[in-house]
C-alpha cells in the first residue's frame, strides 16, 4: 500500500478500478472493506474527506456523529481478504 505525497493511498482490492482514499481511512475502525464507504458514510465517503481537504477527526455533515477512530490494521485486513477469497 504505497503512501502518496498527498497522504493518500491508492489500492486495487478486488482487481477492479483502483480506489484512492486518505491513508487515515485504512486505520479507522469504521472503514468497510471492499467498498468506498464506512460506518459514518455507508454509500461513499464525501469528496472533501476523500481528497484530504477535511480531517475526519472533526465532525462532518451527515457522519451521524461517527468520526475517525484509529485501531484497524490494514495489513491484517489485506491478509484476511486474501485468505477468504480463493481467487486472489
C-alpha positions in Angstrom: 0.0 0.0 0.0 2.2 2.9 -1.2 1.6 6.2 0.5 1.5 9.1 -1.9 2.9 12.6 -1.3 -0.6 14.0 -0.6 -1.2 11.5 2.2 -3.5 9.3 0.1 -3.3 5.6 -0.6 -4.2 4.0 -3.9 -5.3 0.4 -3.8 -6.9 -2.2 -6.0 -8.6 -4.5 -3.5 -10.7 -6.6 -5.9 -9.0 -6.5 -9.3 -11.2 -3.7 -10.5 -10.6 0.0 -10.7 -8.1 1.5 -8.3 -9.5 3.4 -5.3 -7.7 6.3 -3.7 -8.6 7.1 -0.1 -7.0 9.0 2.7 -4.3 7.0 4.5 -6.1 7.5 7.7 -9.2 5.7 6.4 -7.2 2.5 6.3 -6.5 2.6 10.0 -10.0 3.6 11.0 -12.1 1.1 12.8 -15.2 2.3 10.9 -13.9 1.5 7.4 -15.8 -1.1 5.4 -13.6 -3.4 3.4 -14.2 -3.7 -0.4 -16.3 -0.6 -0.5 -15.8 3.2 -0.7 -17.9 3.5 2.5 -17.6 3.3 6.2 -20.0 3.3 9.2 -20.3 7.1 9.0 -20.9 7.2 5.3 -22.4 3.9 4.1 -22.6 4.7 0.4 -19.5 6.7 -0.2 -17.1 8.8 1.8 -17.6 12.5 0.8 -15.0 14.0 -1.6 -13.6 16.6 0.9 -12.7 13.8 3.2 -11.5 11.5 0.3 -9.3 14.3 -1.1 -7.9 15.1 2.3 -9.5 18.6 2.5 -11.3 17.7 5.7 -9.7 15.7 8.5 -12.5 13.4 9.8 -11.2 13.7 13.3 -13.7 16.5 13.5 -17.4 16.3 12.6 -18.6 16.4 9.0 -22.2 16.9 7.9 -24.0 13.6 7.6 -21.5 11.5 9.6 -24.1 10.6 12.3 -21.6 11.5 15.0 -19.2 8.8 13.8 -15.6 10.1 13.2 -12.2 8.7 12.6 -11.0 6.3 15.3 -7.7 4.6 15.0 -7.4 0.9 15.6 -7.6 -1.1 12.3 -4.5 -2.9 11.0 -4.6 -2.5 7.2 -2.1 -5.3 6.6 -4.2 -7.7 8.6 -7.2 -6.7 6.6 -5.4 -7.4 3.3 -4.3 -10.8 4.6 -7.9 -11.6 5.8 -9.3 -10.6 2.4 -6.7 -12.8 0.6 -7.4 -15.8 2.8 -11.2 -15.5 2.4 -11.1 -15.2 -1.4 -9.5 -18.2 -3.1 -9.5 -16.5 -6.4 -6.9 -13.9 -5.2 
